Amino acid sequence: MVSRFEVYLVNLDADPRDEAKNSRPGVVISPDELNRHVGTVIIAPLSSTRAEYPTRVRTNFLNGERFIILDQIRTVDKARLVKKIGEVDERSRKETLNRLAEMFAD
């Protein structure tokens, strides 16, 4: 099962049935209840970009500084998840949920 805050390589090719040529890391941000019952997940890209915005959460992943890019979230079919490559830490999880709450508050 796919779980919230796991990081996957995500196949972003036009046809996901082909061998993945355009894969990028993405953090699953959809709730586990949703992940269990539907064929899609909501992801946020994970990037090494240095551009700091309020919608980006700094995290340490694979021995380097990365950012969870919450201003580029998207829904993808689970078939596009190529390979699990890890999980984000507890601090990053809390900060991500706080930023999402701020972004979608009235």
N, C-alpha and C positions, 0 to 999 in steps of 0.2 A: 504494500500500500504506500502511496505517496503521502508524506506528512508535511505539515506547515513548517517552514524554516529549513527544509532540506534544500540543498543546492544541486541543480542538475545542469548538464549540458543540454541545451534545447536546440533542436533542429529547426532553423528558421527558413529552410528552403521552401520554394513554392509548392513542391510536391514532396511531402514528408516520407513517401514510400521509397524514394531514391536514397542512395547512400548520403549521409549527412555531410555536406560541404560547408554550409554556413551555420555552424553551431556556436552558441554563446552561452556563458553561464547565467542561470536565472535562479532566483530564490522563490520558492513557493510561498505565497502569502495568503492563499485562500485557507479558510478554516478546515480542520480535519473532517468535520461533519460533511461539508461539501465535497471534499476530496474522496470520501468513501462512497458517495452516492451518485456522482455525475462523471462523465467521461472527459471533463476538462478541469484545468487548474488555472488559478490566477498567479502569474509570476511577475517579478520585478527584476530587471537586468542587474547583474553584478558586474561592476566595471572598475578598472584601475584609474579612471579619469581623475584629475585633480580639481575639477570644477566643483566648488562647494556651493550648494544651494540648500535652502531650508527643507527641500523635499528629498534630500539625499542623506543616507545614514552611513556614517563611517564604520567600517568593520575590519577586523584582521582575519583574513582568510587565505589559506595556503601560503603561510609565511609572508604575507604582504598586505599592505593597506589597500582596501577596496571600498567601493561605495555601492549601497543598495539604492538603485535609481527609482524612487517612488513616483516620479513624474512621467515614467514610461511603462506603467503596468499594462499588462495585456493578458487575455485569456487564450490558452492554447490547449489543443487536444493532448491527452496523455500520451498518445502515440508519438508525439514530438519530443518526449523526454528520452534522450539518448542514453544517459548514464548518470547515476548519482555520484557526485564528487565530494560531498560533505554536508555539513550543517553550519549555520551561523551560531555564534555564542549567545549566551543568555542576555547580556547587556544589549546586544544588537537587536535581539528579539523584542525586548521591552521598548527600545527606542523606535523601532519600526512600527509597532502597534500604536505608540503615542503619536507619531507623525501621521499615520493613516487617520487616526481619530481627529487630529487637527485639520487635516486636508478635507475631510468629509463632514465636519461639523456645520451646523446651521449658522 
